[in-house]
Amino acid sequence: MKKSLLSALCLALLIGLFIGIPLTPEANAAIGSDDFLKANGKVIRNHSGTGDIVNLRGTNLGGWLLQENWMSPAGAVDEYTLRRKLISRFGEADAQALINAYQDTWIQASDLDNIKNLGMNVVRVPLYWEDFINTNGTMKPDNITFRKLDWLISEAGSRDIYVILDLHGAPGAACPWQSCGRENSNQLWTNATYQNWTVQIWERLAARYKGNPTVAAYDLLNEPLVTMGEGENSTQIQQKMQFYNRLYQAVRAKDPDHIIIIAAFFDWYAAYPPSTYGWTNVVYQTHHYNFTNYDDWNLTNSEINRWLTDLANYQAKWNIPVYAGEFSFGQNDLYEKWLSGLNALNASWTNWSYKVKGGGNWGYYINNSNPSPSLDTDSQSVIVDKWKKFSTNYFTPNTTFQNLVKKYTTTPPITETTHSIKAVANGNYVSADNYGKNPLIANRDVVQEWEKFKIVNNSDGTVSLLSMANHKYVKADLNQQGKLIASADIIQQWEKFKMEPLGDNTYALRSMANNMYVCADLNQASPELIANRNSVGGAWEAFTIEVAP
């Protein structure tokens, strides 16, 4: 998240858990080798076994391993300052014990049960560099570095939940906001030592989790920005992408198999396609917030339209899976529009975030008003006692928001199966004629590419039709008297239909654009499909839908 948004909302962001013997990275139960993920063209798939599409739908564990003061009890400081205060007062060992106590509280096994019960299959875990390396450049031992990460991966894997490893706070910080661990720093881009440390951290992560099927992906840098908040110029973008390539090569030398996530941040213009450096098995991530005015419905709606269109365009143009790694919207109807649009693209997503001490749609558990500790005056025992009041049982379940999102975590991905549609009126197949540029027409004797469609099952019980002629969605275009045409990049109201069974494997299609039934009108010289009938009167409103040859 960005500082500008938090200021506008009077907010801020992120992290935390139990001393014990760390589990090995192989200690997973439910997720097996058949569930190892790969980026394959525009989608993520199981590497072996069924080879099915896997849409990762889940949440960020914000505020856990990296605290942000608006959402977690860090006081009025960032993670870097928090640690300096604790170390200055109590020394390295006791400061680490306090950090452990916080981390043991913020996320527990019961939280993963909650996430599983929400239908989610992935968590993105923000990592902070000081859990890996000391400020003098020496590596911390495994029993500190991997104490909670191994625990999380084991517990998540036993629940069929994937884990995305997200270096949220890199050495020196990769963005100017406290969400990157150190506010107003952003020294990663100018400090060769910090860059070397970042490479070493990723080499260590890749070596440890190589072959671990619960780890879905390595998210190399959170919100990388080579400025203090303004947009980047071409030289800065090149600098950023060259460092991404250095990290990519370092990870691949240790682990050739896991998905690597690249950020398109602020937007797609600030990233290069994977072909630039010959990258393979990569997913591109975007973050989505209405910075200008969080409560402006019209502006947010317009942005959602743009974001979904851009995701679809780059997914096709760069042949990559796309991933919305962070987002939050205050309006429930727009939240549903966003999730529906992402699912229709087979895009993966993780909202920001699982829990926050404030309110709104920022978390599934909200409104914890317990006081944060005073890092300057409270004793160690008082700090621990105050942090214990931030386990999830002290938060309020955001039930309305939970139920809203759950509809979209349980929607199956769009399958690879294509279908043909035959008009009962004349026995001809429906075609997205002229590569989808013309309205749908029932005039084909055989099924070829223009006559193939994928059926998308929307969470509200409607269906949408994705044309294989141009990979666009079929809409009932009310600007063309309700004619059906494959011209939409995203699913909105005009792209939704109720598929009503009529018997004998025939169906009527009722458009949600105008609540009219689709008709193949044989009174036309060319039987184009048009949504203009109040009821099903006979064969003209009936269609046979079958798996395409």
CORSULUR-V423251 format. One record per backbone hydrogen bond with DSSP energy under -0.5 kcal/mol. CO is the residue of the C=O (numbers start at 1). NH is the residue of the N-H. E is the energy in kcal/mol with one decimal. If there is no record, write none. Layout:
BEGIN
((CO/NH/E) (CO/NH/E))
END
This chain:
BEGIN
((2/6/-2.0) (3/7/-2.7) (4/8/-1.8) (5/9/-1.7) (6/10/-0.6) (6/11/-4.1) (7/10/-0.9) (14/68/-2.4) (15/64/-1.5) (15/65/-0.6) (17/104/-1.9) (24/27/-1.8) (26/28/-2.4) (32/35/-2.1) (33/36/-1.3) (36/47/-4.4) (38/40/-0.6) (38/45/-2.8) (40/43/-1.8) (43/40/-3.2) (44/54/-3.2) (45/38/-2.3) (48/51/-1.2) (52/46/-1.8) (53/55/-0.5) (54/56/-0.7) (55/57/-0.6) (56/349/-3.1) (57/121/-2.3) (57/122/-0.6) (58/351/-1.7) (59/124/-2.0) (60/62/-0.7) (60/354/-2.0) (61/64/-1.2) (66/63/-0.8) (67/79/-0.6) (68/71/-1.4) (68/72/-2.0) (71/357/-0.9) (72/74/-1.9) (73/373/-0.5) (78/82/-2.6) (79/83/-2.2) (80/84/-1.8) (81/85/-2.4) (82/86/-2.1) (83/87/-2.6) (84/88/-2.5) (85/89/-1.9) (86/90/-2.8) (87/91/-1.9) (90/94/-0.5) (91/95/-2.3) (92/96/-2.3) (93/97/-1.9) (94/98/-2.1) (95/99/-2.3) (96/100/-2.7) (97/101/-2.1) (98/102/-2.2) (99/103/-2.7) (100/104/-2.4) (101/105/-0.6) (102/105/-1.3) (102/106/-2.3) (103/107/-1.0) (108/111/-1.2) (108/112/-1.1) (109/113/-1.6) (110/114/-2.1) (111/115/-2.4) (112/116/-2.4) (113/117/-2.5) (114/118/-1.1) (115/120/-1.7) (116/119/-1.9) (121/162/-3.1) (122/59/-1.4) (123/125/-0.6) (123/164/-2.9) (124/61/-2.6) (124/126/-0.7) (125/166/-2.0) (127/168/-0.8) (127/169/-2.5) (128/131/-1.9) (129/132/-2.0) (129/133/-1.7) (132/140/-2.5) (134/137/-2.0) (138/134/-3.5) (141/144/-1.7) (141/145/-2.6) (142/146/-2.6) (144/147/-0.6) (146/150/-2.0) (147/151/-0.7) (148/152/-2.9) (149/153/-2.5) (150/154/-2.3) (151/155/-2.8) (152/156/-3.2) (153/157/-2.4) (154/158/-1.8) (156/159/-1.5) (156/161/-2.5) (157/31/-1.4) (157/160/-1.6) (162/123/-1.9) (163/165/-0.6) (163/216/-2.3) (163/217/-0.9) (164/125/-2.7) (164/166/-0.7) (165/167/-0.6) (165/219/-3.4) (166/127/-3.6) (166/168/-1.9) (167/222/-1.5) (168/170/-0.6) (169/129/-2.2) (170/173/-2.0) (172/187/-2.6) (173/188/-2.0) (174/225/-2.6) (175/186/-0.7) (176/184/-3.2) (177/180/-2.0) (177/182/-0.6) (178/181/-2.1) (181/80/-2.4) (182/185/-1.1) (182/186/-0.5) (187/190/-1.5) (187/191/-1.1) (190/192/-0.6) (191/195/-1.8) (192/196/-2.4) (193/197/-2.4) (194/198/-2.2) (195/199/-2.1) (196/200/-2.3) (197/201/-2.4) (198/202/-2.0) (199/203/-2.3) (200/204/-2.1) (201/205/-2.3) (202/206/-2.7) (203/207/-2.1) (204/208/-1.8) (205/209/-2.4) (206/210/-0.8) (209/212/-2.3) (211/213/-0.7) (212/215/-0.7) (214/163/-2.3) (214/216/-0.7) (216/259/-0.7) (217/165/-2.2) (217/219/-0.6) (218/220/-0.9) (218/261/-3.2) (219/167/-2.2) (221/223/-0.5) (233/237/-2.4) (234/238/-2.2) (235/239/-2.2) (236/240/-2.4) (237/241/-2.6) (238/242/-2.4) (239/243/-1.7) (240/244/-2.2) (241/245/-2.3) (242/246/-1.8) (243/247/-2.5) (244/248/-3.1) (245/249/-2.6) (246/250/-2.1) (247/251/-2.6) (248/252/-2.7) (249/253/-1.6) (250/254/-0.8) (251/254/-1.0) (251/255/-3.2) (259/218/-2.3) (260/283/-2.1) (261/220/-1.2) (262/285/-3.1) (263/265/-0.9) (267/270/-1.9) (268/271/-1.5) (273/276/-1.7) (274/277/-0.9) (274/278/-0.8) (274/279/-2.3) (281/260/-1.8) (282/321/-0.6) (283/262/-2.6) (284/323/-2.1) (285/264/-3.2) (286/325/-1.7) (286/326/-0.8) (288/328/-1.0) (289/291/-1.3) (293/296/-1.7) (294/330/-0.6) (295/297/-1.0) (296/300/-2.5) (297/301/-2.9) (298/302/-2.2) (299/303/-2.5) (300/304/-2.7) (301/305/-2.0) (302/306/-2.0) (303/307/-3.4) (304/308/-2.6) (305/309/-2.0) (306/310/-2.7) (307/311/-2.6) (308/312/-2.3) (309/313/-2.5) (310/314/-2.8) (311/315/-2.2) (312/316/-1.8) (313/317/-3.1) (314/318/-2.5) (315/320/-1.0) (321/284/-1.9) (322/348/-2.0) (323/286/-2.2) (323/325/-1.1) (324/350/-2.2) (326/288/-2.5) (327/352/-2.2) (330/332/-0.6) (331/335/-2.2) (332/336/-2.2) (333/337/-2.0) (334/338/-2.5) (335/339/-2.5) (336/340/-2.6) (337/341/-2.3) (338/342/-2.4) (339/343/-2.5) (340/344/-2.0) (341/345/-1.0) (342/345/-0.7) (342/347/-2.5) (343/346/-1.4) (348/324/-2.7) (349/58/-2.5) (351/60/-1.9) (351/353/-0.6) (354/364/-2.0) (354/365/-1.0) (357/368/-1.4) (358/367/-4.0) (359/362/-0.7) (360/363/-0.8) (364/398/-3.1) (365/356/-2.2) (366/396/-3.6) (367/369/-0.7) (373/375/-0.8) (374/378/-1.9) (379/383/-2.4) (380/384/-2.4) (381/385/-2.4) (382/386/-2.6) (383/387/-2.4) (384/388/-2.0) (385/389/-0.5) (386/389/-1.0) (387/390/-1.9) (388/391/-1.1) (391/394/-2.3) (392/395/-2.0) (395/397/-0.5) (396/366/-2.6) (397/399/-1.6) (398/402/-2.6) (399/403/-2.6) (400/404/-1.9) (401/405/-2.4) (402/406/-2.3) (403/407/-0.9) (404/407/-0.7) (405/408/-1.8) (405/409/-1.3) (406/410/-1.2) (418/548/-2.6) (419/453/-2.2) (420/546/-1.9) (421/430/-3.4) (422/424/-0.5) (422/544/-2.8) (423/426/-0.7) (423/427/-2.1) (428/423/-2.9) (429/443/-1.1) (429/444/-1.7) (431/433/-1.4) (431/441/-2.0) (432/436/-1.3) (433/438/-2.0) (434/437/-1.7) (440/529/-2.5) (441/431/-2.7) (441/443/-1.1) (444/429/-3.2) (446/448/-0.6) (448/451/-1.1) (449/452/-1.5) (450/432/-2.6) (452/468/-2.4) (453/419/-3.6) (454/456/-0.6) (454/466/-2.8) (455/457/-0.5) (456/458/-0.9) (456/464/-1.9) (458/461/-1.7) (462/458/-2.3) (463/497/-2.4) (464/456/-3.1) (464/466/-0.5) (465/467/-0.7) (465/474/-2.7) (466/454/-2.6) (467/471/-1.7) (472/467/-2.8) (473/487/-1.2) (473/488/-2.2) (475/477/-1.0) (475/485/-2.1) (476/478/-0.9) (477/480/-1.9) (477/482/-2.4) (477/483/-0.7) (478/481/-0.8) (480/483/-1.5) (482/531/-2.5) (483/477/-2.6) (484/440/-2.9) (485/475/-2.5) (485/487/-1.5) (488/473/-3.4) (490/492/-0.6) (492/495/-0.9) (493/496/-1.6) (494/476/-2.2) (496/512/-2.7) (497/463/-3.1) (497/499/-0.5) (498/500/-0.8) (498/510/-2.6) (499/501/-0.5) (500/508/-2.8) (503/506/-1.3) (505/545/-0.8) (506/502/-3.0) (506/503/-0.8) (507/543/-2.1) (508/500/-2.8) (508/510/-0.6) (509/511/-0.6) (509/518/-3.1) (510/498/-2.8) (511/515/-1.6) (516/511/-3.3) (517/532/-1.3) (517/533/-1.7) (519/521/-0.9) (519/530/-1.8) (520/522/-0.8) (521/524/-1.5) (526/528/-2.5) (527/442/-2.3) (528/521/-1.0) (529/484/-2.3) (530/519/-2.4) (530/532/-1.2) (533/517/-3.5) (535/537/-0.8) (538/541/-1.2) (539/425/-0.7) (539/542/-1.7) (540/520/-2.5) (542/424/-2.2) (542/425/-0.5) (543/507/-3.0) (544/422/-3.0) (544/546/-0.5) (546/420/-2.9))
END
